[in-house]
Amino acid sequence: MFQGSHSLTLDAKGRMTIPARYRDGLLEEAHGGLTLTLNFENSLLVYPRFEWEKLRERLIQLPASHARVQRVLLGNAFDVDIDKAGRVLVPPQLRAKTQIDKDVVLVGMGNRFDLWDAEQYEAVLARDLAAGLPEDLSDFSL
């Protein structure tokens, strides 16, 4: 279970260090394998490979009317591995499409992470907080 947010910095080669609190579990449970792909919010989705494989199977089953969803998610998916130093390469193609350059925020989202450019994340978080709880969750107890 991934939760919390972590401010990180990509190195000159576009690698980020996986936070220590997740690294051992990802190395053990996912054998260090992650899949990164585009998100529809100008950020990246980061899945342990076994979680991605479950989603990939669901995506493949989508009807032809949802080809754009497949194109975005499957067509931009990259498998990466955690290296011996605990880093993963964020592919340059994905960095270019999301303006992810140096300062990033890795956000735990349960079974996956979102990876944001730090400035974009702050703007989205401010927007989400200002919007408040969605009406259809008005009876959701916090």
NUDOFI-769206 format. One line per field, with one value per residue: x, y, z of N, C-alpha, C, O, CB in turn; residue number from 1. Coordinates in pm, whole numbers. Each point is the difference from the previous one (the first is absolute). Glycine has a CB too. Example, Ala and Ser with C-alpha at 12.3 -4.5 7.8 and 13.67 -1.06 7.14 Angstrom:
BEGIN
n.px (1319|154)
n.py (-569|222)
n.pz (780|-197)
ca.px (-89|82)
ca.py (119|119)
ca.pz (0|6)
c.px (90|-77)
c.py (120|109)
c.pz (0|73)
o.px (104|51)
o.py (-2|111)
o.pz (66|17)
cb.px (-293|67)
cb.py (-115|-174)
cb.pz (59|-232)
num (1|2)
END
This chain:
BEGIN
n.px (85|169|-83|155|17|298|54|142|213|-91|311|43|-194|-300|106|-265|201|-262|-53|238|-316|41|296|-112|-265|146|200|-243|-206|165|263|42|-307|-61|-208|116|-307|-5|-138|-221|230|242|90|156|-250|270|-166|204|72|-252|-161|63|-132|-281|1|71|-271|-171|138|-82|-314|-3|-244|212|-118|315|188|38|59|210|152|63|96|161|161|174|88|314|-6|158|152|-33|303|103|-142|-314|-13|-275|177|-251|26|168|-305|-77|167|-165|-288|61|180|162|253|63|-236|-139|-216|94|-347|52|-234|10|189|205|199|-211|315|-125|232|60|-195|-213|-21|-78|-235|-134|-8|-161|-224|-59|-45|-215|-182|-38|8|-39|-278|98|135|-304|58|354|-29|264)
n.py (-118|206|187|252|219|-120|341|-214|198|-169|-68|190|-262|167|-121|76|-121|-216|234|-192|-45|-174|-142|-251|-8|18|-239|-192|45|40|-237|353|4|328|-52|322|12|300|41|74|196|50|-314|-221|-187|-60|-307|-118|-79|-88|277|-26|-287|114|228|-192|-157|268|97|-262|59|310|-96|56|215|-13|54|238|-222|-144|267|57|-280|-131|249|37|-335|100|-324|222|-243|179|67|-171|291|-150|73|-77|117|219|-187|278|-85|101|270|94|-44|189|283|-294|248|-119|-44|-320|49|-335|65|-296|-36|-252|-139|281|187|210|11|320|120|19|175|-228|-54|297|-3|-262|98|264|-163|-184|231|146|-266|-18|-281|-32|138|-301|73|148|-285|25|-42|204)
n.pz (0|-222|269|-78|-206|-26|-48|-229|-92|-281|92|-222|-58|67|321|170|220|-43|254|118|-11|-285|32|131|-164|-276|70|71|-218|-267|31|95|-162|22|-233|-12|-127|-49|280|-215|182|-266|164|-115|69|198|-80|235|-321|171|-69|-311|-13|103|-216|-240|40|-10|-272|-154|62|-149|-192|-216|220|128|-308|217|227|-185|-60|302|88|-224|-105|285|94|58|110|206|123|268|-160|216|71|77|-352|-125|-244|83|-314|-54|-54|292|-6|-253|131|270|-103|140|8|264|170|-20|210|-2|36|180|-242|272|-137|-43|114|-115|-120|72|-184|339|-172|-40|313|63|-216|112|302|-71|-152|244|209|-180|-24|326|4|-337|95|25|312|130|152|-1|344|-70)
ca.px (-85|81|-67|91|68|144|68|123|69|58|140|26|-40|-144|-31|-45|20|-123|11|41|-113|-64|98|14|-122|-5|102|-42|-128|-6|133|59|-59|-105|-44|-39|-77|-66|-127|-79|11|134|92|28|-42|112|-56|80|-30|-110|-124|-19|-44|-145|-67|22|-98|-129|7|-4|-138|-90|-52|69|-39|92|137|84|49|106|113|70|56|83|95|105|48|140|45|130|42|74|141|65|3|-137|-52|-63|6|-127|35|-2|-124|-104|37|-30|-145|-62|84|73|138|95|-67|-120|-68|-50|-118|-55|-142|-51|75|89|43|-3|123|-33|89|-32|-85|-132|-67|-49|-116|-110|-41|-74|-128|-80|-42|-99|-124|-67|-45|-101|-138|-39|64|-41|-28|123|49|146)
ca.py (118|121|123|110|62|9|92|-64|70|-85|32|49|-103|-21|-107|41|-99|-48|19|-120|-69|-86|-68|-142|-70|-7|-95|-135|-40|27|-32|124|40|100|47|141|40|130|15|100|127|54|-60|-139|-108|-90|-123|-122|-72|-96|77|45|-112|-16|110|-17|-99|68|96|-73|-45|112|0|88|139|57|-13|112|-34|-98|68|80|-80|-110|50|79|-76|-39|-82|41|-78|70|-40|-35|119|32|102|-40|99|49|11|137|25|32|129|107|15|46|108|-45|34|-17|-11|-80|-50|-136|-4|-133|-5|-133|-105|63|137|103|78|133|115|56|119|-42|-69|101|65|-97|-21|119|-8|-106|44|106|-59|-71|-137|-9|-14|-140|-54|86|-81|-73|43|11)
ca.pz (0|-13|40|31|-113|18|-91|-50|-108|-104|-27|-136|-96|10|95|134|104|63|145|72|63|-100|-83|31|-40|-146|-44|37|-58|-144|-54|-48|-127|-1|-131|-1|-118|11|66|-71|71|-24|95|-34|87|29|55|10|-124|15|1|-137|-82|22|-70|-144|-48|-6|-110|-127|-20|-29|-137|-96|24|98|-53|46|134|-22|-65|99|109|-49|-100|66|116|-1|112|54|116|104|-9|127|85|38|-92|-126|-107|-55|-142|-53|-73|97|62|-96|-16|126|54|119|-31|109|129|-18|118|-14|86|18|-34|29|-69|-99|28|-102|-3|-47|11|131|-11|-47|110|95|-61|-2|139|40|-71|60|134|-16|-50|109|-23|-106|50|13|121|111|119|31|131|9)
c.px (89|-84|104|62|146|57|135|60|52|145|15|-42|-150|-40|-49|23|-135|15|25|-117|-73|98|8|-121|-11|104|-44|-126|-7|132|65|-59|-115|-40|-47|-78|-62|-129|-76|7|138|98|25|-60|120|-58|110|-42|-119|-136|-31|-53|-149|-78|12|-102|-139|-3|-13|-143|-97|-50|74|-36|90|147|90|55|113|125|82|71|93|110|114|56|145|29|139|29|74|144|58|8|-141|-66|-72|13|-142|29|-14|-128|-111|29|-39|-150|-68|74|65|147|94|-70|-136|-61|-56|-111|-53|-151|-58|87|99|44|-41|133|-30|123|-42|-92|-141|-77|-58|-124|-122|-52|-81|-139|-93|-50|-108|-135|-77|-40|-106|-139|-40|70|-42|-29|120|59|152|46)
c.py (123|121|105|57|22|95|-61|87|-102|40|41|-100|-30|-113|59|-115|-36|19|-132|-77|-92|-92|-151|-80|-14|-97|-143|-43|16|-33|123|53|96|28|143|26|137|-12|106|137|64|-41|-143|-94|-93|-121|-102|-87|-95|72|50|-113|-28|109|-16|-98|62|99|-69|-41|113|-7|103|146|69|-13|114|-26|-101|66|79|-89|-111|50|82|-70|-42|-83|46|-87|89|-49|-26|117|43|104|-64|115|36|26|142|34|41|132|115|25|58|118|-37|16|-33|-24|-67|-35|-138|-17|-143|1|-141|-106|54|136|89|73|131|89|71|121|-37|-69|100|70|-93|-24|120|1|-102|39|107|-56|-72|-141|-3|-27|-145|-70|78|-80|-86|54|0|-17)
c.pz (0|40|35|-126|36|-104|-36|-109|-99|-20|-148|-107|6|93|131|95|60|151|73|57|-96|-71|27|-42|-150|-54|28|-76|-151|-69|-63|-129|17|-144|16|-127|25|80|-79|67|-14|109|-46|103|17|72|27|-120|15|5|-142|-87|17|-74|-150|-58|-12|-116|-135|-34|-33|-144|-87|21|102|-43|47|140|-11|-57|102|102|-48|-93|59|122|-21|124|41|122|98|-7|139|98|41|-88|-116|-99|-40|-148|-53|-75|95|70|-92|-11|123|62|133|-33|115|133|-21|135|-36|103|6|-19|22|-66|-103|55|-117|10|-71|-4|128|-8|-45|112|100|-54|1|141|50|-64|66|139|-9|-45|111|-40|-110|61|20|117|124|127|40|130|1|142)
o.px (82|-112|117|-10|35|-15|80|-63|65|32|-99|-27|-49|-109|44|-7|-76|101|-59|3|-74|-40|-8|13|-40|-25|25|-1|-61|17|78|47|-93|76|-79|35|-1|-63|61|-66|40|86|-49|-9|68|-48|93|-118|-82|-100|-116|-89|-67|-100|-95|-53|-74|-102|-66|-36|-116|72|66|79|-4|90|119|113|103|112|123|119|112|114|98|62|38|-32|89|-90|72|25|-69|13|-16|-95|25|-4|-81|75|-96|-46|-79|-91|-52|-42|-113|-37|35|51|90|15|-84|64|-72|24|-36|-70|-84|104|64|-40|-14|49|-42|92|-120|-94|-98|-121|-113|-94|-111|-121|-102|-99|-118|-115|-95|-105|-121|35|-93|-13|-70|-30|67|11|-11|29|63|120)
o.py (19|17|-31|-58|25|-23|-34|93|-98|119|5|39|-85|-55|108|-117|88|-43|-103|-123|-88|-102|-80|-109|-105|-72|-90|-105|-81|27|-12|100|-25|-24|31|-51|50|-105|75|93|80|78|-42|34|-32|11|-14|-4|-7|-56|-2|22|-36|-29|25|23|-29|13|52|-10|-25|-45|90|89|122|-8|-21|39|13|-30|-4|17|-12|-47|28|64|-49|40|14|-61|92|-121|14|-20|104|66|-116|117|-87|92|70|114|89|77|101|115|46|44|87|-60|-82|-106|49|13|-16|11|-59|82|-45|-38|-77|41|-47|24|2|-16|18|11|54|19|-16|26|44|-8|-18|34|27|-27|-3|53|-16|-49|82|-66|-32|-116|-7|54|-86|119|-99|6)
o.pz (90|-47|19|-108|115|-120|88|-51|39|3|-73|-114|-75|-11|42|-37|40|57|-33|4|44|-57|-93|-56|-50|-98|-81|-65|-69|-118|-94|-54|76|-93|90|-107|112|4|-76|-45|85|42|-105|118|-97|113|-79|-34|-91|-45|-43|-82|-97|-66|-74|-108|-94|-69|-91|-117|-31|-89|51|-35|13|83|19|29|67|41|-2|26|50|5|-69|85|-106|111|-85|57|-39|4|101|120|65|42|-35|37|-30|-32|33|5|-31|29|46|-13|-9|109|80|-95|-16|60|-75|105|-98|120|-102|59|-78|54|-71|108|-112|110|-115|80|23|79|52|14|45|74|30|21|66|65|22|35|78|37|-9|-107|3|103|96|30|104|110|88|10|-35|27)
cb.px (-267|250|-316|57|-249|25|-198|-26|-2|-257|177|216|276|93|129|-166|309|-145|-92|209|51|-130|136|133|-69|-58|153|102|-42|-186|-154|157|162|10|12|168|-46|164|31|-86|-209|-191|-32|220|-313|218|-307|139|323|256|156|274|297|146|141|298|208|75|210|269|165|49|-291|-78|-231|-257|-212|-249|-331|-285|-255|-287|-317|-310|-283|-172|-272|97|-228|63|-58|-232|93|119|227|158|160|-159|303|-158|23|292|149|50|243|250|119|-42|-182|-235|-173|145|203|28|13|202|-22|255|120|-336|-258|-75|208|-306|189|-323|156|314|301|211|268|328|265|218|306|316|233|246|323|289|229|-116|143|189|14|-11|129|-104|-231|16|-269|-118)
cb.py (-142|-122|-98|-46|87|-212|236|-323|289|-149|-166|94|-12|141|-256|274|0|-128|300|237|280|279|292|170|192|308|261|140|144|152|-223|-171|-191|127|-265|119|-292|174|-142|-275|-165|114|190|37|49|181|58|15|24|-100|72|145|-61|-75|126|26|-154|-39|96|-73|-160|185|-163|-276|-186|-48|-97|119|31|-147|19|168|63|-107|-27|142|-32|167|-212|301|-300|147|120|-149|-32|-123|269|-271|-4|14|-306|-127|-254|-321|-210|-175|-237|-276|77|-106|262|249|157|-106|253|-102|299|-136|229|130|-72|-161|-35|1|-211|-10|6|-94|83|-45|-180|7|93|-101|-125|93|38|-141|-50|107|-9|266|-140|-19|244|112|-67|105|83|-162|8|145)
cb.pz (32|-136|66|329|-191|214|12|107|115|-116|254|206|95|-217|-149|-59|9|-245|14|51|109|27|87|246|252|91|122|291|284|162|53|165|-170|309|-164|245|-170|-222|307|-30|76|-161|299|-233|22|-99|-44|294|31|168|283|112|114|292|268|138|200|318|232|158|187|258|36|-129|-68|95|-218|-170|33|-77|-211|-57|79|16|-90|-168|153|-241|8|-142|-101|146|-313|-244|-179|187|100|82|-53|256|-62|-21|-145|4|78|-113|-147|-72|-195|167|-135|-183|163|-319|182|-204|44|99|-89|-35|106|-301|255|-103|115|12|-279|0|-107|-247|-73|12|-175|-227|-26|-40|-235|-166|9|-93|-215|192|238|-265|-212|-276|-242|-275|-153|-257|145|-224)
num (1|2|3|4|5|6|7|8|9|10|11|12|13|14|15|16|17|18|19|20|21|22|23|24|25|26|27|28|29|30|31|32|33|34|35|36|37|38|39|40|41|42|43|44|45|46|47|48|49|50|51|52|53|54|55|56|57|58|59|60|61|62|63|64|65|66|67|68|69|70|71|72|73|74|75|76|77|78|79|80|81|82|83|84|85|86|87|88|89|90|91|92|93|94|95|96|97|98|99|100|101|102|103|104|105|106|107|108|109|110|111|112|113|114|115|116|117|118|119|120|121|122|123|124|125|126|127|128|129|130|131|132|133|134|135|136|137|138|139|140|141|142)
END
